[in-house]
Amino acid sequence: MLSNTSEPNDRGEDTVLFEHDNLVIRKYRSSDKKKILRITESSFEGVSLDQNIQEKYGIIGKAWREHKKDAVLYDLRKNPHLTVVATCNGAVVGFICCRYYPTRSIGHIANLAVKREFQGQKIGKKLLDLSLKLLKDQGAKHVKIETLEQNDRAVNFYSNDGFQEVGRQIFYFKEI
């Protein structure tokens, strides 16, 4: 079971979680959606399961970037209160979407992306840290995240943050 599905408003009632110089990290607003989807389109090249499938089988239904945007839209609809955005000079430059499973007290980092030109500035780390606090405030005792083995940058990022590998999953796909 996922948490509350209320849509955030845009009347300035969002919560600023962190502010330093030109960087502001705050809770998601519905007006962020298009900007988040643009970041999604450009951030998962070479590290998307749907892209792997498309490269082997061709486009299935729609291009892999559209499938990825659908996954992010799911979280924006179902868990807007667990989505956090980073802005620099007012422009959205990164986001993190989370889920919370209260019956197991487990948080789940579903998607994390920072625009390429803003990577390497610890924005992803700050998004992750603040999201872990949000999940803990929800009641999470543990948090999970998954990434493809081919995503070396994410593998290093999560392991350096103290996440421990607990298993590997092999994805199979077959035309029928």
C-alpha distance (Angstrom), angle and dihedral (degrees) to the residues before:
residue distance angle dihedral
M1 . . .
L2 3.77 . .
S3 3.78 124.6 .
N4 3.78 134.6 -103.0
T5 3.82 117.4 -34.4
S6 3.80 102.4 -155.9
E7 3.79 115.1 140.8
P8 3.81 114.8 -121.2
N9 3.77 117.8 -121.6
D10 3.78 130.8 -128.8
R11 3.81 99.8 -134.7
G12 3.79 94.1 107.2
E13 3.78 93.3 -93.4
D14 3.78 90.8 124.5
T15 3.75 118.8 119.3
V16 3.78 119.8 -116.5
L17 3.79 105.9 -141.4
F18 3.82 98.7 -179.4
E19 3.78 136.3 6.6
H20 3.80 129.0 -177.5
D21 3.80 126.7 154.1
N22 3.82 105.9 -44.4
L23 3.81 95.2 -18.8
V24 3.80 119.1 98.6
I25 3.78 123.2 175.8
R26 3.77 114.0 -165.4
K27 3.75 143.6 151.8
Y28 3.80 118.6 -74.6
R29 3.80 122.3 -87.7
S30 3.80 123.0 -161.1
S31 3.82 89.2 -118.2
D32 3.85 87.4 65.1
K33 3.81 92.9 65.4
K34 3.83 99.4 93.3
K35 3.79 92.0 44.7
I36 3.80 91.4 49.9
L37 3.80 90.6 49.9
R38 3.82 90.7 51.6
I39 3.81 89.7 52.6
T40 3.81 88.9 47.8
E41 3.82 91.1 53.8
S42 3.79 92.3 55.7
S43 3.80 103.0 34.2
F44 3.79 109.1 62.3
E45 3.81 102.7 54.3
G46 3.81 109.0 140.1
V47 3.82 94.4 6.1
S48 3.81 103.4 70.5
L49 3.79 126.0 103.6
D50 3.80 89.6 -149.5
Q51 3.79 89.6 54.7
N52 3.81 89.9 52.0
I53 3.81 89.3 52.2
Q54 3.80 92.5 46.7
E55 3.80 92.0 50.8
K56 3.78 90.9 54.5
Y57 3.84 101.7 35.7
G58 3.80 105.6 19.6
I59 3.78 126.8 -120.3
I60 3.79 112.2 -23.6
G61 3.78 110.9 -162.8
K62 3.78 93.5 -35.2
A63 3.79 138.2 -5.0
W64 3.81 119.0 -69.5
R65 3.81 93.7 -108.5
E66 3.80 89.3 60.0
H67 3.82 90.3 51.7
K68 3.81 89.3 50.9
K69 3.80 91.4 49.7
D70 3.83 88.7 50.8
A71 3.81 89.6 55.4
V72 3.80 91.5 51.3
L73 3.83 91.2 45.4
Y74 3.79 88.5 54.4
D75 3.80 90.2 58.8
L76 3.80 93.5 43.0
R77 3.82 88.4 55.1
K78 3.80 99.0 39.9
N79 3.80 101.5 35.3
P80 3.80 110.4 19.0
H81 3.81 89.9 145.6
L82 3.82 88.6 60.1
T83 3.80 95.0 50.8
V84 3.79 118.5 97.2
V85 3.79 127.9 -169.5
A86 3.78 133.0 -159.3
T87 3.79 118.5 -144.7
C88 3.77 130.2 -170.3
N89 3.80 116.1 -162.9
G90 3.80 86.9 -14.0
A91 3.83 96.4 -54.4
V92 3.81 119.4 116.4
V93 3.82 107.3 -115.7
G94 3.80 102.4 165.2
F95 3.78 146.0 4.3
I96 3.77 144.3 -169.7
C97 3.82 125.8 -154.7
C98 3.79 119.1 -157.6
R99 3.78 138.0 -175.7
Y100 3.77 130.2 -157.3
Y101 3.80 125.7 -151.4
P102 3.83 104.3 -162.7
T103 3.81 97.3 -172.6
R104 3.81 88.6 62.9
S105 3.82 99.2 27.7
I106 3.81 88.5 -126.7
G107 3.77 126.6 141.8
H108 3.79 121.4 -155.5
I109 3.79 126.7 -155.2
A110 3.80 100.4 -146.7
N111 3.81 102.2 175.9
L112 3.79 136.1 2.2
A113 3.80 125.0 178.4
V114 3.79 138.0 161.8
K115 3.81 123.3 -171.8
R116 3.80 109.8 -99.8
E117 3.79 94.9 -117.8
F118 3.83 89.6 56.2
Q119 3.80 97.3 45.9
G120 3.79 118.5 112.6
Q121 3.81 92.1 39.2
K122 3.83 95.7 97.2
I123 3.82 92.4 -108.1
G124 3.82 91.8 127.0
K125 3.81 89.9 50.1
K126 3.80 91.6 51.0
L127 3.83 91.2 47.6
L128 3.79 89.9 50.4
D129 3.81 94.6 47.0
L130 3.80 93.3 48.9
S131 3.80 91.8 46.1
L132 3.80 91.0 51.8
K133 3.79 88.1 54.1
L134 3.83 90.8 49.8
L135 3.80 90.6 50.3
K136 3.79 91.5 47.6
D137 3.81 89.2 50.9
Q138 3.83 87.7 53.5
G139 3.81 89.0 55.5
A140 3.80 102.1 -94.5
K141 3.79 115.1 154.2
H142 3.81 94.6 -179.0
V143 3.78 136.0 19.6
K144 3.77 132.0 -151.2
I145 3.75 133.2 -159.2
E146 3.76 132.5 173.3
T147 3.76 133.9 -158.5
L148 3.77 136.1 171.9
E149 3.78 116.5 -92.9
Q150 3.81 88.2 -123.3
N151 3.84 89.8 63.0
D152 3.81 95.8 87.1
R153 3.77 93.8 169.2
A154 3.83 93.0 55.5
V155 3.82 93.0 42.1
N156 3.82 89.4 55.6
F157 3.80 93.5 41.4
Y158 3.81 94.4 53.5
S159 3.79 96.5 40.9
N160 3.83 90.5 48.3
D161 3.80 87.6 53.0
G162 3.80 91.9 56.8
F163 3.79 100.9 -96.9
Q164 3.78 110.6 142.7
E165 3.77 124.8 -146.8
V166 3.80 109.0 -115.3
G167 3.79 100.3 173.8
R168 3.75 147.9 -22.0
Q169 3.75 126.3 -119.2
I170 3.78 124.9 -155.0
F171 3.79 115.2 -147.5
Y172 3.79 116.0 -145.1
F173 3.77 125.9 -170.6
K174 3.79 131.3 -174.8
E175 3.75 136.3 -179.0
I176 3.81 112.2 -128.4
